[in-house]
Amino acid sequence: MNSNKKKLNDKVKNKIKNEKYISEEAKEVRNFIIILVGIIIVVLIIYGVSNIFIKKDNNLGENEIQAGEIDYDKVSVGMILNRSDEEYYVAVYGAKNSQAVLYSTIITNYTLNEDSIKVYFCDLDNYLNQKYYVGEEESNSKAESVSEFAFKDLTLLKIKNGKIVKYIEDFDTFKEELSL
């Protein structure tokens, strides 16, 4: 037992001697390294836990950049009379209209025919076109310029050489005009 005490005392004395020779800067560097290693371990643990609990979406292409598309079949009210075609139709109605699908189907069926002329769509729900929508009020079937336009829920215009040659607001006449 006495020899164990002696060995223990020798170890304590050696430790005290070793600590006397370590400078304050060396102690600070050692403490800094211990703190830095501790922070790295904590960050790695948080990263590992977050990867386990947070599931990543595997939807390919979700963040891909896609080229913009221009729909040349849609026109704003301001461009109705300015198309490059010599003769064409412009169907003017709101895309959110409850009958919009029906109008679109009639137009699509018409465009499938070889003898059909170009049909453009003007959406009255579009912010730029809203001021030309009059609802149930009187529309202007004799309009000759953009500033004179006033449209109801459904209007079909036939344009020839930049001038309106037909102005149709009745659904039955709309169907007749677009049936070949």
C-alpha positions in Angstrom: 0.0 0.0 0.0 2.8 2.3 0.8 4.4 1.7 -2.6 1.0 2.5 -4.3 0.9 5.8 -2.4 4.5 6.5 -3.4 3.7 5.8 -7.1 0.6 8.0 -6.9 2.6 10.8 -5.3 5.3 10.5 -8.0 2.6 10.7 -10.7 1.1 13.8 -9.1 4.5 15.4 -8.8 5.4 14.7 -12.4 2.1 16.1 -13.5 2.7 19.3 -11.5 6.2 19.6 -12.9 4.8 19.1 -16.5 2.1 21.7 -16.0 4.7 24.2 -14.7 6.5 24.1 -18.0 3.4 24.6 -20.2 2.9 28.2 -21.0 -0.4 30.1 -20.8 -0.5 30.4 -24.6 -0.2 26.7 -25.1 -3.1 26.1 -22.6 -5.2 28.5 -24.5 -4.4 26.8 -27.8 -5.2 23.4 -26.3 -8.6 24.8 -25.0 -9.4 26.4 -28.3 -8.7 23.1 -30.2 -10.9 21.2 -27.7 -13.7 23.7 -28.1 -13.4 23.7 -31.9 -13.5 19.9 -32.1 -16.6 19.9 -29.8 -18.3 22.4 -32.1 -17.5 20.3 -35.2 -18.9 17.2 -33.5 -22.1 19.0 -32.5 -22.6 20.4 -36.1 -22.0 16.9 -37.6 -24.6 15.4 -35.2 -27.2 18.1 -36.1 -26.5 17.5 -39.8 -26.9 13.8 -39.4 -30.1 14.1 -37.4 -31.6 16.6 -39.9 -30.8 14.3 -42.8 -32.6 11.4 -41.1 -35.8 13.4 -40.2 -36.0 15.7 -43.2 -37.0 13.8 -46.4 -35.9 15.3 -49.6 -38.3 15.3 -52.6 -37.0 13.2 -55.4 -39.1 15.1 -58.0 -36.7 15.4 -60.9 -37.0 18.5 -62.9 -38.8 20.5 -60.2 -36.0 23.1 -60.0 -35.0 23.0 -63.7 -35.1 26.2 -65.6 -37.4 26.0 -68.5 -37.5 28.3 -71.5 -40.4 30.7 -71.7 -43.1 30.0 -74.2 -45.0 32.6 -76.2 -48.5 31.7 -77.2 -49.0 33.3 -80.6 -52.7 32.4 -80.6 -53.5 34.8 -77.8 -53.8 38.5 -78.4 -54.6 41.5 -76.2 -57.3 43.8 -77.2 -54.7 46.3 -78.3 -53.4 43.8 -80.9 -56.7 42.6 -82.3 -56.5 44.7 -85.5 -52.7 44.4 -85.9 -52.2 40.7 -86.8 -50.1 39.8 -89.8 -52.8 37.6 -91.4 -54.9 39.0 -94.1 -58.1 37.4 -92.7 -58.7 35.9 -89.3 -61.1 35.5 -86.4 -60.7 36.7 -82.8 -62.7 35.0 -80.2 -63.1 37.4 -77.2 -64.3 35.9 -73.9 -63.1 35.3 -70.4 -61.0 32.2 -69.8 -62.7 31.9 -66.4 -66.2 32.1 -67.9 -68.3 29.0 -67.2 -68.8 28.5 -70.9 -65.2 28.9 -71.8 -64.6 25.2 -72.3 -67.5 25.0 -74.7 -66.2 28.0 -76.7 -62.8 26.6 -76.8 -64.1 23.2 -78.1 -66.0 24.9 -80.9 -62.9 26.8 -81.9 -60.7 23.7 -81.8 -63.1 21.7 -83.9 -63.1 24.6 -86.4 -59.3 24.8 -86.6 -59.1 21.1 -87.4 -60.6 21.7 -90.8 -58.2 22.4 -93.6 -60.4 25.3 -95.0 -60.4 27.2 -91.6 -58.8 30.6 -91.2 -56.7 31.5 -88.3 -58.5 32.0 -84.9 -56.9 34.1 -82.1 -58.1 34.2 -78.5 -58.5 37.4 -76.5 -58.9 36.7 -72.8 -61.2 39.3 -71.1 -60.0 38.1 -67.7 -56.5 39.3 -68.5 -55.7 42.5 -66.6 -54.8 44.4 -69.8 -58.2 43.5 -71.4 -60.5 44.0 -68.4 -61.3 47.6 -69.1 -62.9 46.5 -72.5 -65.4 44.1 -70.8 -68.8 45.7 -70.3 -70.8 42.7 -69.1 -74.5 43.1 -69.8 -74.1 46.8 -70.8 -74.2 47.9 -74.4 -71.3 46.7 -76.5 -69.9 48.6 -79.5 -70.4 46.5 -82.6 -69.4 49.5 -84.8 -65.9 49.9 -83.2 -63.2 50.8 -85.7 -60.3 51.4 -83.3 -59.1 49.8 -80.1 -60.3 52.7 -78.0 -63.8 52.1 -79.1 -64.0 48.4 -78.2 -66.5 47.2 -75.7 -67.2 43.5 -75.3 -69.8 41.3 -73.7 -69.3 37.8 -72.4 -68.7 36.3 -75.8 -67.7 38.1 -79.0 -66.4 36.7 -82.3 -64.8 39.2 -84.6 -63.9 38.5 -88.2 -61.1 40.7 -89.3 -60.1 41.3 -92.9 -57.2 43.6 -93.8 -57.2 45.2 -90.3 -61.0 46.0 -90.4 -63.8 44.3 -88.6 -66.1 42.7 -91.2 -68.3 40.6 -88.8 -69.2 41.3 -85.1 -71.0 38.3 -83.5 -72.2 38.2 -79.9 -74.9 35.5 -80.1 -73.8 32.0 -79.2 -75.9 30.3 -81.9 -74.4 32.6 -84.6 -71.0 32.0 -83.1 -71.5 28.2 -83.6 -72.8 28.7 -87.1 -69.9 30.9 -88.1 -67.3 28.4 -87.0 -68.9 25.3 -88.4 -67.7 24.5 -91.9 
